[in-house]
Amino acid sequence: MSRSRFGQNLHVAEFKLDRYRLPTPTIDRAIQAIENVLPARDDRVEAELREAGLIRQGTRARSVLRVARLFRANLNVETRRAGSRDFWIRSGDTILELILSEARRAIERVGLARIQDVATSVSDLTARDSFSTLTEDFLTMLDDFSWLDQQGGWFWFPGKRRNRLRQSIEKILAVAGRIELTELRAGIARWDGEQESNPLPTNVLHQFCEQLPDCAVVPGSNDVRDMGARNIQSFLSVSEQRLLRIFEEFGPVMEKAEIVSRATRAGVRRPLVEAIIEKSPILLRLDTGVYGLIGRCQAQLSTLSE
């Protein structure tokens, strides 16, 4: 049969099905079974259909949808592609877009996120029940999703370059080259006020560093090492570069008054100097009015911790 002849026959069949509206009790039962579990991943939908005796092992739920459309069944379901799988929702439901938007917003703001925090945010926005299971089911289907601590629910999207945590680590490694995880976390907390009051778990930061390109945790230690040759100019602002040179010449530990004096003479405006002293991850506050260059003041840190 030629393609044109097949097309004509199909058109006639669709016309007759549309005109006579044949009863489709089995298809109706299948659609109802699908609606009972929505929103859900395709494997859960298929399990529900198999349990009801509506499809055989190996039959995909998408096939049911195609047949239902052919018979003009009353549909209130649709699918969204997530990675290589389908996620089933009610027609017009925007819950998946909202979950993805909240996850991306959290990662852009901090660098990583927790499933429970994203689910709570979505629940607050929609005034509906908790979405923990749905949030995890959907996000883990995405190609760019990566676990940092599955038990704790920590994850991130490695493919997104705009990442605050990643940027702070890159700044620190550009200066230090190699640094202990605890000191690295202290530097990160200076740049992100949220981390000061609620610091990242060490195991999560460890895994985050392991997943970064040109970065690794040294085996048998808690040291993070820069595996590439980082160009300072690519990671530090011009003002940070000037303060770095001042610390390299007169540090690695300096009092705030001296930092401000030398930096302003080097052409850095005082408000900018103050901001770098208080927030830049390349410096650590060792004592009242005393600061050290990160990765270069371990002896002073050890003395203060004793």
C-alpha positions as CSV (number, residue, x, y, z in Angstrom):
1,M,0.0,0.0,0.0
2,S,1.4,3.4,-1.0
3,R,1.9,6.1,1.6
4,S,-0.9,8.3,0.0
5,R,-3.3,5.3,0.0
6,F,-2.5,4.6,3.7
7,G,-3.1,8.2,4.5
8,Q,-6.5,8.2,2.8
9,N,-7.6,5.0,4.7
10,L,-6.4,6.5,8.0
11,H,-8.4,9.7,7.3
12,V,-11.5,7.7,6.6
13,A,-11.0,5.6,9.8
14,E,-10.5,8.7,11.9
15,F,-13.6,10.3,10.3
16,K,-15.8,7.3,11.2
17,L,-14.4,7.1,14.7
18,D,-15.1,10.7,15.2
19,R,-18.6,10.5,13.7
20,Y,-19.9,7.4,15.4
21,R,-18.1,7.8,18.8
22,L,-17.8,4.1,19.5
23,P,-17.9,3.1,23.2
24,T,-14.4,2.6,24.6
25,P,-14.9,1.1,28.1
26,T,-11.4,-0.4,28.4
27,I,-9.7,2.9,27.3
28,D,-11.9,4.8,29.7
29,R,-10.8,2.5,32.5
30,A,-7.2,3.0,31.5
31,I,-7.5,6.8,31.5
32,Q,-9.2,6.7,34.9
33,A,-6.5,4.5,36.3
34,I,-3.9,6.9,35.1
35,E,-5.7,9.9,36.5
36,N,-5.9,8.2,39.9
37,V,-2.1,8.3,40.4
38,L,-1.3,11.8,38.8
39,P,1.1,13.4,38.9
40,A,3.5,10.5,38.5
41,R,6.5,9.1,36.6
42,D,5.8,6.8,33.6
43,D,7.0,3.7,35.5
44,R,4.4,4.3,38.3
45,V,1.7,4.9,35.7
46,E,2.6,1.6,33.9
47,A,2.6,-0.3,37.2
48,E,-0.9,1.0,37.9
49,L,-2.1,-0.1,34.5
50,R,-0.5,-3.6,34.8
51,E,-2.0,-4.1,38.2
52,A,-5.5,-3.3,36.8
53,G,-4.9,-5.8,34.0
54,L,-5.1,-3.1,31.3
55,I,-1.6,-3.5,29.8
56,R,1.0,-6.3,29.6
57,Q,4.5,-6.3,30.8
58,G,6.6,-4.2,28.4
59,T,3.8,-2.1,27.1
60,R,4.4,1.6,27.5
61,A,1.8,3.9,29.0
62,R,2.4,6.3,26.0
63,S,0.8,3.6,23.8
64,V,-2.5,3.9,25.8
65,L,-2.4,7.7,25.2
66,R,-2.0,7.2,21.5
67,V,-4.9,4.8,21.2
68,A,-7.1,7.0,23.4
69,R,-6.4,10.0,21.1
70,L,-7.2,7.8,18.1
71,F,-10.6,7.0,19.5
72,R,-11.2,10.6,20.6
73,A,-11.5,9.5,24.2
74,N,-12.2,12.2,26.8
75,L,-8.6,13.0,27.9
76,N,-7.6,15.1,30.9
77,V,-3.9,13.9,31.0
78,E,-0.7,14.9,29.3
79,T,3.0,14.1,29.5
80,R,6.1,16.1,30.0
81,R,9.5,14.8,28.8
82,A,12.1,14.7,31.7
83,G,15.4,13.3,30.5
84,S,14.7,10.1,28.7
85,R,11.4,9.4,30.5
86,D,7.8,10.8,30.6
87,F,6.2,12.4,33.6
88,W,2.4,12.3,33.6
89,I,0.2,15.2,34.8
90,R,-3.3,16.5,34.5
91,S,-3.9,18.7,31.5
92,G,-3.0,22.3,32.3
93,D,-1.2,21.5,35.6
94,T,2.0,23.6,35.9
95,I,3.4,21.9,39.0
96,L,6.4,20.5,37.2
97,E,7.4,23.9,35.8
98,L,7.0,25.4,39.3
99,I,9.2,22.6,40.8
100,L,12.0,23.2,38.2
101,S,11.8,27.0,38.6
102,E,12.1,26.8,42.4
103,A,15.0,24.3,42.2
104,R,16.9,26.5,39.7
105,R,16.2,29.6,41.8
106,A,17.7,28.0,44.9
107,I,20.8,26.8,43.0
108,E,21.4,30.1,41.4
109,R,21.1,31.8,44.9
110,V,23.2,29.3,46.9
111,G,24.8,26.8,44.5
112,L,23.0,23.7,45.6
113,A,19.7,22.8,47.2
114,R,17.7,20.2,49.2
115,I,14.7,18.3,47.9
116,Q,12.7,19.1,51.0
117,D,13.4,22.9,50.8
118,V,12.3,23.0,47.2
119,A,9.2,20.9,48.0
120,T,8.3,23.2,50.9
121,S,8.7,26.3,48.7
122,V,6.4,24.8,46.1
123,S,3.9,23.8,48.7
124,D,3.9,27.4,50.1
125,L,3.3,28.9,46.7
126,T,0.5,26.5,45.8
127,A,-1.2,26.1,49.2
128,R,-1.2,22.4,48.6
129,D,0.2,19.4,50.5
130,S,3.9,18.6,50.7
131,F,5.5,17.7,47.4
132,S,8.7,15.9,48.6
133,T,8.1,12.6,46.7
134,L,6.9,14.3,43.6
135,T,9.8,16.8,43.7
136,E,12.4,14.0,44.0
137,D,10.7,11.8,41.4
138,F,10.7,14.7,38.8
139,L,14.1,16.3,39.5
140,T,16.0,13.0,39.5
141,M,14.7,12.3,36.0
142,L,16.4,15.4,34.6
143,D,19.7,14.8,32.7
144,D,21.5,17.6,34.5
145,F,20.5,16.4,38.0
146,S,23.3,15.2,40.4
147,W,23.1,14.0,44.0
148,L,25.5,15.4,46.5
149,D,24.0,13.5,49.5
150,Q,20.9,11.5,48.6
151,Q,20.1,10.6,52.2
152,G,20.1,14.3,53.2
153,G,18.4,15.3,50.0
154,W,21.2,17.6,48.7
155,F,21.6,18.0,45.0
156,W,22.7,20.5,42.2
157,F,22.7,21.0,38.5
158,P,26.4,20.7,37.4
159,G,25.7,22.1,33.9
160,K,24.6,25.5,35.2
161,R,27.6,27.8,35.1
162,R,25.9,30.5,37.1
163,N,26.5,29.1,40.6
164,R,27.5,31.2,43.7
165,L,29.1,28.3,45.6
166,R,31.2,27.3,42.6
167,Q,32.3,30.9,42.1
168,S,33.5,31.2,45.7
169,I,35.4,27.9,45.6
170,E,37.1,29.0,42.3
171,K,38.1,32.3,43.9
172,I,39.6,30.5,46.9
173,L,41.5,27.9,44.9
174,A,42.8,30.6,42.6
175,V,44.5,32.1,45.7
176,A,45.3,29.1,47.8
177,G,45.8,26.3,45.3
178,R,45.2,23.7,48.1
179,I,43.1,24.2,51.2
180,E,41.6,22.2,54.1
181,L,37.8,21.7,53.8
182,T,37.1,23.4,57.1
183,E,39.0,26.5,56.0
184,L,37.3,26.4,52.6
185,R,33.9,26.3,54.3
186,A,34.9,29.3,56.4
187,G,35.8,31.3,53.3
188,I,32.6,30.3,51.6
189,A,30.5,31.5,54.6
190,R,32.0,35.0,54.4
191,W,30.7,35.4,50.9
192,D,27.3,33.9,51.6
193,G,25.7,35.2,54.8
194,E,23.3,32.2,54.9
195,Q,26.2,29.9,55.2
196,E,27.5,31.7,58.3
197,S,24.4,30.8,60.3
198,N,23.7,27.4,58.6
199,P,27.0,26.1,57.2
200,L,27.1,23.2,54.7
201,P,27.6,19.7,56.0
202,T,31.2,18.7,55.4
203,N,30.3,15.6,53.4
204,V,28.1,17.7,51.0
205,L,30.9,20.2,50.4
206,H,33.4,17.3,49.9
207,Q,31.1,15.8,47.2
208,F,30.5,19.2,45.6
209,C,34.3,19.7,45.2
210,E,34.7,16.2,43.8
211,Q,32.2,16.9,41.1
212,L,33.8,20.2,40.0
213,P,36.2,20.1,37.0
214,D,39.8,20.9,37.9
215,C,39.1,20.3,41.6
216,A,39.6,17.2,43.8
217,V,39.8,16.1,47.4
218,V,43.2,14.7,48.1
219,P,42.9,11.0,49.1
220,G,43.6,10.3,52.8
221,S,43.0,13.9,53.8
222,N,40.4,16.7,53.9
223,D,42.4,18.9,51.6
224,V,40.8,20.3,48.4
225,R,43.3,20.7,45.6
226,D,43.2,22.8,42.4
227,M,43.9,20.4,39.6
228,G,44.3,23.2,36.9
229,A,46.3,26.3,36.4
230,R,43.9,29.0,37.4
231,N,44.4,32.5,36.0
232,I,43.9,35.0,38.9
233,Q,42.5,37.6,36.5
234,S,39.7,35.2,35.5
235,F,38.4,34.7,39.0
236,L,39.2,37.8,41.1
237,S,38.0,41.3,40.6
238,V,40.6,44.0,39.9
239,S,40.2,45.3,43.5
240,E,40.6,41.8,44.9
241,Q,43.7,41.4,42.9
242,R,45.2,44.5,44.4
243,L,44.4,43.4,47.9
244,L,45.9,40.0,47.1
245,R,49.2,41.7,46.1
246,I,49.2,43.7,49.3
247,F,48.7,40.6,51.4
248,E,51.4,38.7,49.4
249,E,53.8,41.6,50.1
250,F,52.9,42.6,53.7
251,G,50.9,39.6,55.0
252,P,49.7,37.0,55.1
253,V,48.1,38.5,58.3
254,M,47.3,42.2,58.5
255,E,45.2,44.6,60.7
256,K,42.3,46.2,59.1
257,A,43.6,49.7,59.4
258,E,46.8,48.8,57.5
259,I,44.8,47.0,54.8
260,V,42.5,50.0,54.3
261,S,45.5,52.4,54.2
262,R,47.6,50.4,51.7
263,A,44.6,49.5,49.5
264,T,43.3,53.1,49.2
265,R,46.8,54.2,48.3
266,A,46.8,51.5,45.6
267,G,43.7,53.1,44.1
268,V,40.9,51.0,45.6
269,R,38.0,53.1,46.9
270,R,37.5,52.8,50.6
271,P,33.8,51.4,50.5
272,L,35.1,48.7,48.1
273,V,38.0,47.9,50.4
274,E,35.6,47.6,53.3
275,A,33.3,45.3,51.3
276,I,36.2,43.0,50.3
277,I,37.5,42.9,53.9
278,E,34.0,41.9,55.3
279,K,32.8,39.6,52.5
280,S,35.4,38.3,50.1
281,P,36.1,34.6,50.4
282,I,39.8,35.1,49.8
283,L,40.2,36.6,53.3
284,L,39.5,35.2,56.7
285,R,38.7,37.1,59.9
286,L,41.2,35.8,62.5
287,D,40.4,38.2,65.4
288,T,38.8,41.6,66.0
289,G,40.3,43.8,63.2
290,V,42.8,41.1,62.1
291,Y,42.5,39.3,58.7
292,G,44.5,36.7,56.9
293,L,44.9,35.6,53.3
294,I,43.0,32.3,52.9
295,G,45.2,29.2,52.5
296,R,48.3,31.2,53.7
297,C,47.5,31.7,57.4
298,Q,47.2,28.2,58.7
299,A,49.7,28.8,61.6
300,Q,47.7,31.7,62.9
301,L,44.4,29.7,62.6
302,S,45.9,26.9,64.6
303,T,47.1,29.3,67.3
304,L,43.7,30.9,67.6
305,S,41.9,27.5,67.8
306,E,44.1,26.3,70.7
